[in-house]
């Protein structure tokens, strides 16, 4: 979709597009027609229909969709919100999604270190109390 032929929508005109026959949602100021994706959505159609006709940016990000899911979205994009209805993005959000967020150095091993130490401590405590 080139910038010249981008269809613009208002939030008001999208509010009523919340049925199984016409399901549209807003994600990061883009408008997506998910009607034909309802049966394919891994989380079930109810999840999409609950957000249809609304801005689903926050619920979409809360689920931490994969880079594959983000790439698949392009297929369903039908336009964007008019300038007056757009929301400001928080922080350093970039609409060009990358594969995954970069991990901080050392973050890989520290994510399992605390549970491991708790397990070892629980084992020692159990043996001390019940041996």
C-alpha positions in Angstrom: 0.0 0.0 0.0 1.7 3.2 -1.1 1.3 6.4 0.8 -0.9 7.9 -2.0 -3.6 5.1 -1.8 -3.8 4.7 2.0 -7.4 4.7 3.0 -8.1 6.8 6.1 -10.7 6.0 8.7 -12.1 7.7 11.7 -12.6 5.9 15.0 -16.3 6.7 14.8 -16.8 4.9 11.5 -14.9 1.8 12.8 -17.0 1.5 16.0 -19.8 -0.5 14.4 -17.5 -2.8 12.5 -17.4 -5.4 15.3 -19.3 -8.4 14.0 -18.3 -11.8 12.7 -19.2 -10.6 9.2 -17.2 -7.4 9.5 -14.4 -7.3 12.1 -12.0 -4.4 12.0 -9.5 -3.2 14.6 -6.9 -0.5 15.2 -3.3 -1.4 16.2 -0.7 1.3 16.4 -2.9 3.7 14.3 -3.2 1.2 11.5 -6.6 -0.3 10.6 -6.8 -4.1 10.1 -9.7 -6.1 8.6 -9.5 -9.4 10.5 -12.8 -10.8 9.3 -11.2 -13.5 7.2 -8.6 -14.3 10.0 -11.2 -15.1 12.7 -11.2 -18.8 12.0 -7.4 -18.9 11.8 -6.5 -16.9 14.9 -4.6 -19.2 17.4 -6.3 -17.6 20.3 -9.8 -18.1 18.9 -12.2 -15.7 17.2 -13.6 -14.5 20.5 -10.4 -12.7 21.3 -10.5 -10.8 18.1 -14.3 -10.1 18.2 -13.9 -8.6 21.7 -11.5 -6.0 20.3 -13.3 -5.5 17.0 -14.3 -1.9 16.3 -11.8 -0.6 18.9 -8.2 0.2 19.4 -6.5 -3.1 20.2 -3.0 -1.8 20.5 -2.6 -2.5 24.2 -4.1 -6.0 24.2 -2.0 -6.8 21.1 1.2 -5.8 22.8 0.3 -7.4 26.2 0.2 -10.8 24.4 3.8 -10.3 23.1 3.0 -11.5 19.5 5.9 -13.1 17.6 7.6 -11.5 14.6 5.8 -13.9 12.4 2.4 -12.7 13.7 3.5 -9.1 13.2 4.6 -9.9 9.6 1.2 -11.6 9.0 -0.6 -8.4 10.0 0.5 -6.6 6.9 -1.7 -8.9 4.9 -4.8 -7.6 6.8 -4.0 -3.8 6.8 -6.6 -1.8 5.0 -5.7 1.7 6.0 -4.8 4.1 8.8 -6.6 6.4 11.2 -7.1 10.0 10.2 -4.5 12.3 11.8 -6.9 13.7 14.3 -7.8 10.3 15.7 -4.3 9.0 16.1 -2.8 8.2 19.5 0.8 9.2 20.4 3.1 6.3 20.8 4.9 5.9 24.1 8.6 5.8 24.5 10.8 4.8 21.6 8.2 2.7 19.8 8.9 2.2 16.1 6.2 1.0 13.8 8.8 -1.0 11.8 8.8 -4.1 14.0 12.0 -6.0 14.4 12.3 -9.7 15.2 12.5 -9.4 19.0 13.6 -6.9 21.6 17.4 -7.2 22.2 18.2 -8.7 25.5 20.5 -7.0 27.9 23.8 -8.6 28.3 23.7 -11.4 30.9 19.9 -11.5 30.9 19.9 -15.1 29.5 21.4 -16.8 32.5 20.0 -14.5 35.1 16.4 -15.5 34.2 16.9 -19.0 35.4 19.4 -18.4 38.2 16.9 -17.2 40.8 14.6 -20.2 40.5 17.6 -22.5 40.6 18.9 -20.9 43.8 15.5 -21.1 45.3 15.2 -24.8 44.4 18.6 -25.5 46.0 17.7 -23.6 49.2 14.4 -25.4 49.4 16.1 -28.8 49.0 18.6 -28.0 51.8 15.9 -26.7 54.1 13.8 -29.9 53.5 16.7 -32.2 54.2 17.6 -30.2 57.3 14.0 -30.3 58.7 13.0 -33.8 57.7 16.2 -35.8 57.7 
